[in-house]
Structures are given as structure tokens and as C-alpha cells.
């Protein structure tokens, strides 16, 4: 056992998945761990007991053939870009060019392209 001090700690013990009809959480994820640490003296700040994964969204029409799976890239990361030209990437790394100075047409939004 190792001890570490911190100003804040995240207890990622799984949410209360039983609240959903469909859930990717284990049925044993019932917030017991969070309750136990609270009883030992931990304060709560923004506790999240529920989580739903897109694969749990039921079929809602003929256009949807199966449960929905949404790529992580579509949820936010899809707008990440890299410089199209190697020389621009080197200039940014060396501090000769700021990323904000790179023209839109010189940016490769690779996840959108793929």
C-alpha cells in the first residue's frame, strides 16, 4: 500500500448502471465504493453515479439498423488538426511559427479526412 496526498481525488469506481434498461456498466456497479469512501470521511463534489454509453441507445427507427456506436473522434476530437507541411510542423516546434498563424488551408483535419 502506498499513500499519496492531494487536494482532490477522483474515485472512478463505476456509476450506478442499474438505473438504465441497457447499460455497459457491470450490474455490480452500484455506487457502493463511493458510499464507503464517503463514510470514511471523503467529501463529495459533483458526484456522478450514472453514465450511459452510446451503444446503449435503443433503436429509434427504420433508418437505424443497430444500437448506436459513436466514435470518440465524432464527440470532439474530430476537429483536431496537424500541419499539412513538415516544414510548418518543424517551425511550430521550434517556436518560429504559432499554430494560430497557420492558414486554414495548411491544416489537415485528419480524422475528418479519414
C-alpha positions, 0 to 999 in steps of 0.5 A: 500500500502506498499513500499519496496526498492531494487536494482532490481525488477522483474515485472512478469506481463505476456509476450506478448502471442499474438505473438504465434498461441497457447499460455497459456498466457491470450490474455490480456497479452500484455506487457502493465504493463511493458510499464507503469512501464517503463514510470514511470521511471523503467529501463529495463534489459533483458526484456522478453515479450514472453514465450511459454509453452510446451503444446503449441507445435503443433503436429509434427507427427504420433508418437505424439498423443497430444500437448506436456506436459513436466514435470518440473522434465524432464527440470532439476530437474530430476537429483536431488538426496537424500541419499539412507541411513538415516544414510548418510542423518543424517551425511550430516546434521550434517556436518560429511559427504559432499554430494560430498563424497557420492558414486554414488551408495548411491544416489537415483535419485528419480524422475528418479526412479519414 
